[in-house]
């Protein structure tokens, strides 16, 4: 089944993705601070796990923003 959305609905979804990406960005910043704290406490293994999680979230943020941009572009056509 094909679902057709009007431009305003697409723009709302794009904004929701942007908002979600912004939340992820803040989570990444918190994780990076935690990584620095763990490294100072010589907890390299846990720091590495959190660094991996931060990298994953950062990449997801980039994908979400790219998807939101594509949605906005399609809504304006």
C-alpha positions as CSV (number, residue, x, y, z in Angstrom):
1,X,0.0,0.0,0.0
2,X,1.3,3.5,-0.9
3,X,0.7,6.2,1.6
4,X,0.6,9.7,0.3
5,X,1.4,12.5,2.7
6,X,0.8,16.2,2.2
7,X,3.7,18.6,2.4
8,X,2.9,19.8,5.9
9,X,2.9,16.3,7.2
10,X,6.2,15.6,5.6
11,X,7.6,18.8,7.1
12,X,6.3,17.8,10.5
13,X,8.0,14.5,10.3
14,X,11.2,16.1,9.1
15,X,11.1,18.5,12.1
16,X,10.5,15.5,14.4
17,X,13.6,13.8,13.0
18,X,15.6,17.1,13.5
19,X,14.4,17.2,17.1
20,X,15.4,13.6,17.6
21,X,18.8,14.3,16.1
22,X,19.3,17.2,18.5
23,X,18.5,14.9,21.5
24,X,21.1,12.4,20.2
25,X,23.6,15.2,19.8
26,X,23.1,16.1,23.5
27,X,23.5,12.4,24.5
28,X,26.7,12.2,22.5
29,X,28.1,15.2,24.4
30,X,27.2,13.7,27.7
31,X,28.8,10.4,26.8
32,X,32.0,12.1,25.7
33,X,32.2,13.9,29.0
34,X,31.7,10.5,30.8
35,X,34.4,9.0,28.6
36,X,36.9,11.7,29.7
37,X,36.0,11.2,33.3
38,X,36.5,7.4,33.0
39,X,39.8,7.9,31.3
40,X,41.0,10.0,34.2
41,X,40.0,7.2,36.5
42,X,41.9,4.7,34.4
43,X,38.8,2.8,33.3
44,X,39.8,2.5,29.7
45,X,37.5,-0.5,29.0
46,X,34.4,1.2,30.0
47,X,35.5,4.4,28.3
48,X,36.0,2.5,25.1
49,X,32.5,1.1,25.3
50,X,31.0,4.5,25.8
51,X,33.1,6.0,23.1
52,X,31.7,3.4,20.7
53,X,28.2,4.2,21.8
54,X,28.8,7.9,21.3
55,X,30.2,7.2,17.8
56,X,27.2,5.1,16.9
57,X,24.8,7.9,18.1
58,X,26.8,10.5,16.3
59,X,26.5,8.6,13.0
60,X,22.8,8.0,13.6
61,X,22.4,11.8,14.2
62,X,24.0,12.5,10.8
63,X,21.7,10.0,9.1
64,X,18.6,11.5,10.7
65,X,19.6,15.0,9.7
66,X,20.3,13.9,6.1
67,X,16.9,12.1,6.0
68,X,15.2,15.2,7.4
69,X,16.9,17.4,4.8
70,X,15.7,15.0,2.0
71,X,12.2,15.0,3.4
72,X,12.2,18.8,3.4
73,X,13.5,18.9,-0.2
74,X,10.8,16.5,-1.4
75,X,8.1,18.5,0.4
76,X,9.2,21.7,-1.5
77,X,9.0,20.1,-4.9
